[in-house]
Amino acid sequence: MKKNNLLVFTFSIIAIILGVTLFKQFDFKNLTFEKPALAVVYIIVFVFSVFAIIKNSKKQS
C-alpha cells in the first residue's frame, strides 16, 4: 500500500512541475510554444503521469 502512495506522490510532483513548465512556455498571444519539440516531450510525460495517477486511484477504490 505504501508503494502505491509513493508512486502517486511521485507522479503528482512530476505532473505539477510539467504542468507549470508547459504553462510558462506557452505563448497565449500567438498560441504557440517557445520550444515545440521539447513541449511535445513534456506533454507526453505529463499525460502519462496523469494517467498513472488516475489508474492507481481507481485501484485503491
C-alpha positions in Angstrom: 0.0 0.0 0.0 2.8 2.4 0.8 4.4 1.7 -2.6 1.2 2.8 -4.4 1.1 6.0 -2.3 4.7 6.7 -3.1 4.1 6.3 -6.8 1.0 8.5 -6.7 3.0 11.2 -4.8 5.9 11.0 -7.3 3.7 11.2 -10.4 1.8 14.1 -8.8 5.0 16.0 -8.3 6.0 15.3 -11.9 2.6 16.4 -13.2 2.7 19.6 -11.3 6.2 20.5 -12.4 5.5 19.7 -16.1 2.1 21.5 -16.0 3.7 24.7 -14.7 6.5 24.4 -17.2 4.1 23.9 -20.1 2.0 26.9 -18.9 5.1 29.1 -18.7 6.4 28.1 -22.2 3.0 28.6 -23.9 2.6 32.0 -25.7 -1.1 32.9 -25.4 -0.7 35.8 -27.9 0.4 33.6 -30.8 -0.9 30.3 -29.4 2.5 28.5 -29.8 5.2 27.1 -27.6 8.6 28.6 -27.3 10.3 25.2 -27.9 7.8 23.0 -29.7 9.9 19.8 -29.7 10.5 20.0 -26.0 6.9 20.8 -25.4 5.9 17.5 -27.1 8.1 15.5 -24.8 6.7 17.4 -21.8 3.1 16.8 -22.9 3.8 13.0 -23.4 5.3 12.7 -19.9 2.6 14.9 -18.4 -0.2 12.7 -19.9 1.5 9.5 -18.8 1.8 10.8 -15.2 -1.8 11.9 -15.1 -2.8 8.5 -16.5 -0.8 6.7 -13.8 -2.3 8.8 -11.1 -5.9 8.0 -12.3 -5.1 4.4 -12.8 -3.7 4.0 -9.2 -6.5 5.9 -7.7 -9.1 3.6 -9.3 -7.2 0.6 -8.0 -7.5 1.8 -4.4 -11.2 2.5 -4.6 
